[in-house]
């Protein structure tokens, strides 16, 4: 088993906190190197945009490095980018943020991509290509690493092989070769040849429509031209007119907001209608990936519980309350029936509002449509559980849901084997309805799947989530965290659903850390619904 790892909850909260300066929320997985919640592409290019604006966002290069270092090795698979692009953007992000890159790691990554005089997108790629070669040479140059001699020779040969007419008909294939030539500082006949090719490529690009790909080619070409001795005509300042989105940027086809790379090049090229966009919501560790919107409410519910235990709630309260009022509460105002995903969101929203307290909790209780059992089958343990949690302390909901014949108060034993989810929903219903008989049934159901003190099964397998639920139901007089650790479900602050998964786990989710802190404090009543 790996050595016990402890997590600094306060630092994790700060890394997870995403804000645009007005509203804020949390993302999960900020401690992960394999599946971080941040976007390498967005982070690198938005940092590059900040070089064009005096108001720089606060990104801590040391916190950035915690997840970007995997990209230096070309192993940040969650980025969706090939290794050569990962190394490039990792170096760019770190240097732009004021940090340093690991020259040795990056050098090894790029060397593994080299084949003769060129570079590939990935080790599995069959061929080298000019674009990957230009990227690799740019990274080597930025880090002061030597460019292998075969790469220099191949570039010289490529310059001689490209006819000027070819530069005019296929600029996308010529611009990377010219980028490499400029970075290598070619001289003599090669430089003269490169200047002629640059002029022909610029003339050809002028006929292309103004779109992100052309802007990138134009920007790269014009960066290279002075070092090649080429004098290119100025890019038309009005070229981007009619292509600018409401946020002031240039977007990808069909997009409603600007793409940071396209916007960066448009600004560099002098497009008069384009402006530096607002930095957007980000954490001190980077910009979140788009899909984190789907899990932000769940992550925030756990984070606020952590913030309360660490005395940090006030730091996040104002922007988070605005997020609840302006985004999350309006989104949840649709009437019943509620599917499982909506019930989870409703429960999480109530958790956040109650943790922040005061007027916000009352606003959420008044603003959400009433809890309802409409459309919930008597056999749907998960939705019944969530509905009981959604009802919370509402007297009106209690009268409706706790009435005789309600599916929350089944008269007889359920069919099939014992289930920890059924036990938990019986316990939640017992709390809602103040029903001692339901509470006894819940404990009996939990006992049937108990594998040891504070240890419970999901199906036939020992399960961390089941163990947290069972511990919440039965409240054993024991150190639950020690029991989970001895069973191989946890080590230090790292836990996983099964002992096998613990061996490959690389971070502690916010909910897990909140559960561990509550259990260590002996507050077993706080384990749920955080664990669900």
C-alpha positions in Angstrom: 0.0 0.0 0.0 1.3 3.5 -0.8 2.3 5.8 2.1 -0.4 7.8 3.8 -1.0 11.1 2.0 -2.5 14.1 3.9 -4.3 16.9 2.1 -4.1 20.5 3.1 -7.8 21.3 3.0 -7.4 25.1 2.9 -5.0 24.9 -0.1 -7.2 22.5 -1.9 -10.2 24.8 -1.4 -8.2 27.7 -2.9 -7.1 25.7 -5.9 -10.7 24.5 -6.4 -12.3 28.0 -6.1 -13.3 29.4 -9.5 -14.4 33.0 -9.8 -14.9 35.7 -12.4 -14.5 38.4 -9.6 -18.3 38.6 -9.1 -19.7 35.1 -8.9 -17.8 32.0 -7.8 -18.1 28.2 -7.4 -15.9 25.2 -6.8 -14.6 22.4 -9.1 -13.6 18.9 -8.0 -10.4 17.1 -8.8 -8.0 20.1 -8.4 -5.5 17.7 -6.7 -5.5 15.3 -9.6 -2.7 15.0 -12.1 -4.4 12.5 -14.3 -7.9 14.1 -14.6 -7.6 17.7 -13.5 -10.7 19.9 -13.9 -8.6 22.5 -15.7 -8.2 23.0 -19.5 -4.6 23.1 -20.7 -5.7 24.8 -24.0 -7.8 27.5 -22.2 -5.2 28.1 -19.5 -2.3 28.5 -21.9 -4.1 30.8 -24.4 -5.9 32.9 -21.8 -2.6 33.5 -20.1 -1.1 34.5 -23.4 -4.0 36.9 -23.8 -3.1 38.5 -20.5 0.3 39.6 -22.0 -1.7 42.0 -24.1 -3.5 43.6 -21.1 -2.2 45.3 -18.1 -4.8 43.7 -15.8 -3.4 40.2 -15.3 -5.3 37.5 -13.5 -3.8 36.0 -10.4 -2.5 32.5 -11.5 0.0 31.0 -9.2 2.7 29.3 -11.2 3.4 26.8 -8.4 -0.3 25.7 -8.2 -0.4 25.6 -12.0 2.6 23.3 -12.1 0.9 20.8 -9.9 -1.3 19.6 -12.8 0.6 20.9 -15.8 3.7 18.9 -15.1 2.0 15.8 -16.6 1.7 17.8 -19.9 5.4 18.5 -19.9 5.8 14.8 -20.2 3.1 14.6 -22.9 0.9 12.5 -20.5 -2.0 14.7 -19.7 -4.4 12.5 -21.7 -7.5 14.3 -20.3 -6.4 17.4 -22.3 -7.4 15.7 -25.6 -4.2 17.1 -27.1 -1.3 15.2 -28.7 1.9 15.1 -26.7 3.7 17.6 -28.8 0.9 20.2 -28.2 0.8 19.3 -24.5 4.5 20.1 -24.1 4.2 23.3 -26.0 1.2 24.6 -24.1 2.6 23.5 -20.8 5.8 25.4 -21.3 3.9 28.4 -22.6 1.6 28.5 -19.6 4.3 28.1 -17.0 6.6 30.7 -18.5 3.8 33.2 -19.1 2.6 32.8 -15.5 6.0 33.6 -14.3 7.1 30.1 -13.5 9.7 27.7 -14.9 9.4 24.6 -17.0 11.2 21.3 -16.3 13.8 21.4 -19.1 14.9 17.8 -18.7 11.3 16.4 -18.8 10.4 18.5 -21.8 13.6 17.6 -23.6 12.9 13.9 -23.1 9.3 14.3 -24.2 10.3 16.0 -27.5 13.2 13.6 -28.2 10.8 10.7 -28.0 8.8 12.4 -30.7 11.7 13.0 -33.0 12.4 10.8 -36.0 15.4 11.9 -38.0 15.0 15.5 -38.9 11.4 15.9 -37.9 8.9 15.5 -35.0 5.7 13.6 -34.7 2.5 14.5 -32.9 2.8 11.4 -30.7 5.1 8.4 -30.4 2.4 6.3 -32.1 2.3 8.6 -35.2 3.8 7.0 -38.3 5.3 10.1 -39.8 6.8 13.4 -38.9 5.1 16.6 -40.0 6.1 20.3 -40.5 3.7 21.6 -37.9 4.9 19.3 -35.1 8.5 20.1 -36.0 7.8 23.8 -35.8 6.2 23.4 -32.4 9.0 21.2 -31.1 11.7 23.6 -32.3 9.8 26.6 -30.7 9.7 24.8 -27.4 13.4 23.8 -27.5 14.3 27.4 -28.4 12.3 28.9 -25.5 14.0 26.6 -23.1 17.5 27.1 -24.5 17.8 23.5 -25.4 19.8 22.4 -28.5 18.1 21.6 -31.7 19.5 18.3 -33.1 21.6 18.8 -36.3 19.4 16.5 -38.4 16.5 18.9 -37.8 18.5 21.8 -39.1 19.6 19.8 -42.1 16.0 18.7 -42.8 14.7 22.3 -42.6 17.4 23.5 -45.1 16.4 20.7 -47.5 12.7 21.5 -47.1 13.3 25.2 -48.0 15.1 24.2 -51.2 12.4 21.7 -52.1 9.5 24.0 -51.9 8.8 26.0 -55.1 7.7 29.6 -54.7 4.5 28.6 -56.5 3.9 25.9 -53.9 4.0 28.5 -51.2 1.3 30.4 -53.0 -1.0 27.3 -53.4 -0.4 25.6 -50.0 0.5 28.1 -47.4 -0.6 25.9 -44.6 2.3 23.5 -45.5 4.9 26.2 -45.9 4.3 28.4 -42.9 5.5 25.8 -40.4 8.7 25.3 -42.4 9.2 29.1 -42.3 8.6 29.1 -38.6 11.3 26.5 -38.0 13.7 28.4 -40.3 13.2 31.6 -38.3 13.7 29.9 -35.0 16.9 28.2 -36.3 18.2 31.6 -37.6 18.9 30.4 -41.1 21.4 32.4 -43.1 22.7 32.8 -46.6 20.8 31.2 -49.5 18.4 29.5 -47.1 17.4 32.9 -45.6 16.9 34.4 -49.0 14.8 31.5 -50.1 12.7 31.6 -47.0 12.0 35.4 -47.5 10.7 34.7 -51.0 8.5 31.9 -49.7 7.2 34.1 -46.9 6.2 36.8 -49.4 4.4 34.3 -51.6 2.6 32.6 -48.6 1.4 36.0 -47.3 0.0 36.9 -50.8 -1.8 33.5 -50.9 -3.2 33.9 -47.3 -4.7 37.3 -48.2 -7.3 35.4 -50.3 -8.4 33.2 -47.5 -11.6 34.0 -45.4 -11.0 35.5 -42.0 -11.3 32.6 -39.7 -9.3 31.2 -36.8 -7.0 29.0 -38.9 -6.0 31.8 -41.2 -5.4 34.1 -38.2 -3.0 31.6 -36.7 -1.1 31.1 -40.0 -0.9 34.9 -40.5 0.3 35.4 -37.0 3.0 32.7 -37.2 4.1 33.9 -40.6 4.4 37.6 -39.5 6.3 36.5 -36.3 8.8 34.7 -38.5 9.1 37.2 -41.3 11.5 39.8 -39.7 14.0 37.1 -38.8 13.9 35.8 -42.4 14.4 39.3 -43.9 10.9 39.4 -45.4 8.9 42.6 -45.5 5.2 41.7 -45.6 2.3 44.2 -46.1 0.4 45.1 -42.9 -2.5 42.9 -42.1 -5.7 44.9 -42.8 -7.0 46.4 -39.5 -10.6 46.1 -40.7 -10.2 42.4 -41.8 -12.0 41.1 -38.7 -15.0 43.4 -38.9 -18.1 41.4 -39.1 -16.5 38.4 -37.4 -16.3 39.8 -33.8 -18.6 38.2 -31.2 -20.3 40.1 -28.4 -17.4 39.4 -26.0 -15.0 41.2 -28.3 -13.3 38.1 -29.5 -13.1 35.8 -32.6 -14.8 32.5 -32.2 -14.6 29.0 -33.7 -17.4 28.3 -36.3 -20.8 28.3 -34.6 -19.4 29.5 -31.3 -21.1 32.2 -29.2 -18.0 33.3 -27.4 -14.4 34.0 -28.5 -11.7 31.4 -28.7 -8.6 32.6 -26.8 -6.2 31.5 -29.5 -8.1 33.1 -32.4 -8.6 36.2 -30.4 -5.0 36.4 -29.4 -3.8 36.3 -33.0 -6.5 38.8 -34.1 -5.2 41.2 -31.5 -1.6 40.6 -32.5 -2.4 41.2 -36.1 -4.0 44.5 -35.3 -7.7 43.8 -35.9 -9.3 47.1 -34.8 -12.7 45.7 -33.9 -11.3 43.0 -31.5 -10.7 43.7 -27.9 -9.0 41.8 -25.1 -11.8 39.9 -23.4 -12.4 39.7 -19.7 -10.2 37.0 -18.1 -13.3 34.9 -17.3 -13.8 32.6 -14.4 -10.7 30.8 -13.3 -8.9 29.6 -10.2 -5.4 30.4 -9.0 -4.4 27.1 -10.7 -5.9 27.7 -14.1 -9.1 27.9 -16.2 -11.6 25.1 -15.8 -12.6 22.8 -18.6 -16.1 23.3 -20.0 -17.5 20.0 -18.6 -16.9 21.1 -15.0 -20.2 23.1 -15.3 -22.0 19.8 -14.9 -20.4 19.0 -11.6 -19.9 22.4 -10.1 -23.0 22.4 -7.8 -22.0 19.0 -6.4 -18.4 20.0 -5.8 -19.6 23.2 -4.2 -21.8 21.4 -1.7 -18.8 19.5 -0.5 -16.5 22.4 -0.6 -18.8 24.6 1.5 -18.9 21.9 4.2 -15.1 21.8 4.2 -14.9 25.6 4.3 -17.1 25.6 7.4 -14.8 23.1 9.2 -11.7 25.0 8.3 -13.1 28.5 9.1 -12.9 29.7 5.5 -16.6 30.1 4.7 -16.6 33.9 4.8 -13.9 34.0 2.1 -16.2 32.5 -0.5 -19.6 33.5 0.7 -20.4 36.7 -1.3 -19.5 35.4 -4.8 -21.1 32.0 -4.0 -24.3 33.5 -2.9 -24.6 35.5 -6.1 -24.0 32.2 -8.1 -26.8 30.6 -6.2 -29.2 33.5 -6.7 -28.4 34.3 -10.3 -27.6 30.9 -11.8 -28.4 27.8 -9.8 -31.7 28.8 -8.2 -33.3 30.1 -11.5 -32.2 26.9 -13.2 -34.0 24.7 -10.7 -37.4 26.4 -10.8 -39.0 23.8 -13.1 -41.9 21.9 -11.5 -42.1 18.2 -10.6 -41.6 15.4 -11.6 -37.9 15.5 -10.8 -35.5 12.9 -12.3 -32.5 11.6 -10.4 -30.1 14.3 -11.7 -32.5 17.1 -10.8 -33.1 15.7 -7.4 -29.3 15.6 -6.8 -29.0 19.2 -7.9 -31.9 20.3 -5.6 -30.4 18.5 -2.6 -27.0 20.0 -3.3 -28.5 23.5 -3.8 -30.2 23.2 -0.4 -26.9 22.0 1.2 -25.0 25.1 -0.2 -27.7 27.5 0.9 -28.1 26.1 4.4 -24.3 26.1 4.8 -24.2 29.8 3.9 -27.2 30.4 6.0 -29.2 33.5 6.7 -31.5 35.0 4.0 -30.0 32.8 1.3 -31.3 29.6 2.8 -34.8 31.1 3.1 -34.7 32.3 -0.5 -33.8 28.9 -1.8 -36.5 27.2 0.3 -39.1 29.7 -1.0 -37.8 29.7 -4.6 -37.5 26.0 -5.3 -40.8 24.3 -6.4 -42.1 22.1 -3.6 -40.6 18.7 -2.9 -42.7 16.0 -4.6 -43.1 12.2 -4.9 -44.8 12.6 -8.2 -43.5 10.0 -10.7 -41.4 8.2 -8.1 -42.0 4.5 -7.9 -42.1 2.7 -4.6 -39.2 0.5 -5.7 -36.9 3.4 -6.7 -34.7 3.6 -3.6 -32.4 6.3 -4.9 -35.1 8.7 -5.9 -37.0 8.1 -2.7 -33.9 8.8 -0.7 -33.2 12.0 -2.6 -36.8 13.1 -2.2 -36.6 12.6 1.5 -33.4 14.7 1.6 -35.1 17.3 -0.6 -38.0 17.7 1.8 -35.6 18.6 4.6 -37.3 20.5 7.4 -40.4 21.5 5.4 -43.5 21.0 7.6 -45.7 21.0 4.5 -43.6 18.4 2.7 -43.5 16.3 5.8 -47.3 16.2 6.0 -47.6 15.1 2.4 -44.7 12.6 2.2 -45.1 11.1 5.7 -48.8 10.3 5.3 -50.0 6.7 5.6 -49.5 4.9 2.3 -46.7 7.1 1.2 -43.9 5.2 -0.7 -41.5 6.8 1.8 -43.2 4.7 4.6 -43.6 1.2 3.1 -45.8 -1.1 5.2 -43.9 -4.3 4.6 -40.4 -5.5 3.9 -39.0 -4.9 0.4 -38.3 -7.9 -1.9 -34.9 -9.0 -2.9 -31.7 -8.9 -0.9 -30.6 -6.2 1.6 -29.4 -2.9 0.2 -27.4 -0.1 1.7 -29.2 2.5 -0.5 -32.6 1.1 0.8 -31.3 1.3 4.3 -30.2 4.9 3.8 -33.5 6.0 2.3 -35.4 4.3 5.2 -33.1 6.2 7.7 -33.7 9.5 5.8 -37.5 8.9 5.8 -37.3 8.1 9.5 -35.6 11.4 10.2 -38.1 13.3 8.0 -41.2 11.6 9.5 -39.9 11.1 13.1 -40.7 7.4 12.8 -38.8 5.1 15.2 -40.1 2.0 13.5 -38.6 3.1 10.1 -35.3 3.9 12.0 -35.2 0.3 13.4 -35.9 -1.1 9.9 -33.1 1.0 8.5 -30.6 -0.3 11.1 -31.7 -3.8 10.4 -31.2 -3.4 6.7 -27.8 -1.8 7.2 -26.8 -4.6 9.6 -27.6 -7.2 6.9 -24.9 -5.7 4.6 -22.3 -5.0 7.4 -18.9 -6.5 6.8 -17.4 -5.3 10.1 -17.5 -2.3 12.4 -18.0 0.8 10.2 -17.6 -1.5 7.1 -20.4 -2.3 4.7 -20.9 -3.9 1.3 -22.5 -2.7 -1.9 -23.7 -6.0 -3.4 -21.1 -8.5 -2.5 -18.1 -6.1 -2.5 -16.7 -3.9 0.3 -17.5 -0.3 -0.6 -16.3 3.0 0.8 -19.6 4.8 -0.1 -21.6 2.0 1.5 -19.4 2.2 4.5 -20.0 5.9 4.9 -23.8 5.4 4.6 -23.8 2.5 7.0 -21.8 4.4 9.5 -24.2 7.3 9.3 -27.1 4.9 9.9 -25.7 2.8 12.8 -23.3 5.4 14.4 -20.8 2.8 15.8 -18.7 3.8 18.8 -15.5 3.4 17.0 -12.9 5.3 14.9 -14.5 4.9 11.5 -11.5 6.3 9.6 -9.2 3.7 11.2 -11.6 0.9 10.3 -11.7 2.2 6.7 -7.9 2.4 6.6 -7.4 -1.1 8.0 -9.8 -2.5 5.4 -7.8 -0.9 2.6 -10.4 1.7 1.6 -8.3 4.6 2.7 -4.7 5.7 3.4 -4.2 9.1 5.0 -6.6 11.4 3.2 -6.8 9.2 0.1 -9.8 6.9 -0.2 -11.4 4.9 -3.0 -14.6 2.9 -3.5 -12.7 -0.4 -3.3 -9.2 -1.5 -2.2 -8.3 -2.2 -5.8 -9.2 1.3 -6.9 -7.2 2.8 -4.0 -4.0 1.5 -5.7 -4.6 3.8 -8.7 -6.3 6.7 -7.1 -4.4 10.0 -7.5 -6.4 12.6 -5.6 -8.9 13.1 -2.8 -12.3 14.4 -4.0 -13.8 17.3 -2.0 -16.7 15.1 -0.8 -14.3 12.4 0.5 -12.2 15.0 2.4 -15.3 16.5 3.9 -16.4 13.0 5.0 -13.0 12.2 6.5 -12.9 15.5 8.5 -16.4 14.9 9.9 -15.6 11.3 10.8 -12.3 12.3 12.5 -14.2 15.0 14.5 -16.7 12.2 15.6 -19.5 14.0 13.9 -21.0 10.9 12.2 -24.3 12.7 11.8 -22.7 15.0 9.2 -21.5 12.1 7.0 -24.7 12.1 5.0 -25.9 13.4 2.5 -22.3 14.7 1.8 -21.3 11.1 0.9 -24.1 10.6 -1.7 
